[in-house]
Amino acid sequence: MHTEVAASVRRSTTDTGEQRVREDGDDVVAARFQAGDDQALAVAYQRWSGLVHAVALRSTGNSADAADITQAVFVSAWRGRHGYDPAKGSLPGWLMTITRRRVADHWEERSREDRRMSAAALATTEDPAEPPSDFIVDRVLLADELERLGQPQRKIIELAFFQDLTHAQISGLLDLPLGTVKSHIRRSLDRLRTRLEVDGAAL
Amino acid sequence: MLHCDDDELSIIALGEPASASDEAHLQSCPRCQSRLDQLSAVVTSARGITEADRPTDPPPAVWEAITSELGMDSLSNVTSLAAAPSRRRRAAPWLLAGAAAVAGVLVGVVVTAGVTSGTGSADLLASASLGPIDDSGFSGSAEVEQTTAGPILHVDVPGLPDVDDGYYEVWMATPDATTMVAIGTMNPGSEATFPLPAGMAVDAFPVVDVSVEHFDGDAGHSAISVVRGQLQT
């Protein structure tokens, strides 16, 4: 028994009211967030800052910009929480919407700067390569949802997605009946599609 | 007219050929075609995933900046929570682009199947992401796999430096960390694999911890951990 380690594990999991909120479902956290419960902000940050940050990092390719965008997203989400309606969409979906907007602002500002700097040179910056952030949001959400799949679903869908194996090959490789492989694939695809619908849809 | 089976549509979305009857039906059924289009879009996006698309925690300073900007300084103590092991962070070898990773997955599956053929299948029992403790800056992964020889634990913590006058030790602990089992020593720069003690109730020790130990004759945990995480099935 090692009390220091025990204490540090406890410290990281049972502080104050966070414990209660941390165990709440996403919809309960969303309702608390909307109602102004600041512990819910902390939980929302724990659950979804990784998504926001990944989208920002992927869209800007710059870690300082990604940190700034992440900060701006949570600050404006909190300040604008009265404009969020949990009945109309998930909280992570709303955060993704704000993230998209912030990424777009970032690129707009960047292109303004570019234009200013290169106006004399008549550089072709009228249509700067704006990153397709919807695709980025989708991929980040899908990567997250894939990690949440249990086994053997995850292994099956990995083999189908990333090794291009047919369901018959997967069935042979994992020694699972064909029908089982097919229904796992159908359920996993459905789950991924639902995740995009719930958290990826622009509100 | 019978609609396409959802299982079949999923397989078709993955690129397998449709049967002649499904093919004919899809030509004339907007409902099934639209469903197939939705699933195909998911497949296309998913196949475009790379390592860079995995959710990544922002640096701790971001949370501090948020609480400070919002004037919620009392909340800033949850910074540690953002890095707590409860945060799900699993290894995702399938996201590593490239043939090496692809071959690795396949070889892994085949070897596993080969070793255990006839005596039941080896399987991943649980996995954990190992997050940094006290800003150690390291993270890694752990997996418990069932083999015919009993459960084994794989631990991988990339980039660990050498320890002055010491070494790394892997532990498994109860969720409240009141009871810890020393699993074995681990050298920096390599993935370690340990057979778990026969009869050990793995479920009761879901916390995987890597500590820095010194050659001091004390068999107990030094209380200096570099990474820790909780196994999830």
Interface residues (C-beta under 8 A of the other chain):
Chain A: M1 H2 E4 V5 A6 S8 V9 R10 R11 S12 T13 D15 E18 R22 D38 Q39 L41 A42 Y45 Q46 S49 G50 L51 V52 H53 A54 L57 R58 S63 A66 A67 T70 Q71 F74 V75 W78 R79 F135 I136 D138 R139 V140 L142 A143 D144 L146 E147 R148 G150 Q151 P152 K155 E158 L159 A160 F161 F162 Q163 D164 T166 H167 L173 L174 D175 G179 K182 S183 I185 R186 L189 D190 L192 R193 L196
Chain B: D6 D7 E8 L9 S10 I11 A13 L14 G15 E16 Q38 L39 V42 V43 S45 A46 R47 G48 I49 T50 A52 D53 R54 P55 T56 D57 P58 P59 A61 V62 W63 A65 I66 E69 L70 M72 L75 N77 V78 S80 L81 A82 A84 P85 S86 R87 R88 R90 A92 W94 L95 V102 V105 L106 V109 V110 A113 S121 D123 L124 I133 D134 A173 P175 D176 A177 T178 T179 M180 V207 D209 S211 G220 H221 A223 S225 R228 T233
